[in-house]
Amino acid sequence: MSAAQLPTTRSTVSPSVNGSGSKAVALVPTNNVTTKDGVTVRARIDPTLTVDDVVKQLCLNLKIKEPPAMYALRDETDDLVTNDNLRKKIKTKLNLKYVILVLYFDVDRRADTSWAV
């Protein structure tokens, strides 16, 4: 597996038998996810997962050392991906961005006052 491909975290699609007797499996849609460093990876995101689970899996697969709670997903128009809209964004194969939560960014900046004038 290359660094640019992430495995499916969990399959919820049941195989069915086609006319030839072999099993056919429905494909999980693949989305492009761009990291905060500008790297774009293709990810098969299980639509039954929560956003928190998706973020945790991205942290693991991308070997990000910061806690997953520091990250969020946004779409191309910077709309926050939530549990309510995740399935729709996956099905339409929208490009997603893996971003640092603004809350953590602001806390970090306040903690480091060396930038202040």
URDA-V49345 format. One line per field, one symbol per residue. ss: DSSP state (H for helix, E for strand, - for the rest). phi: phi as a letter, one per 40 degrees, with the letter a starting at -180 (. if undefined). psi: psi as a letter, one per 20 degrees, with the letter a starting at -180 (. if undefined). Layout:
ss = ???
phi = ???
psi = ???
This chain:
ss = ----EE---------EE-----EE-----EEEEE-----EEEEE------HHHHHHHHHHH------HHHEEEEE----E-----HHHHHH----EEEEE-HHHHHHHHHH-HHH--
phi = .cccbbcccacbcccbccdcgccbbcccdbbcbbcccgcbbcbcbccccccdccccccdcccfccccdccbabbcccgcccbccbddcccccfccbbcbccddccccccccbccccc
psi = prijpqqphppjppqrpahjirpppqqpqpqppprijjppqppoppiiqrgggggghggghjlphqqhiiqrpqahjjppprhhiggghghjkqpqporpphghgggghhhnjhiq.
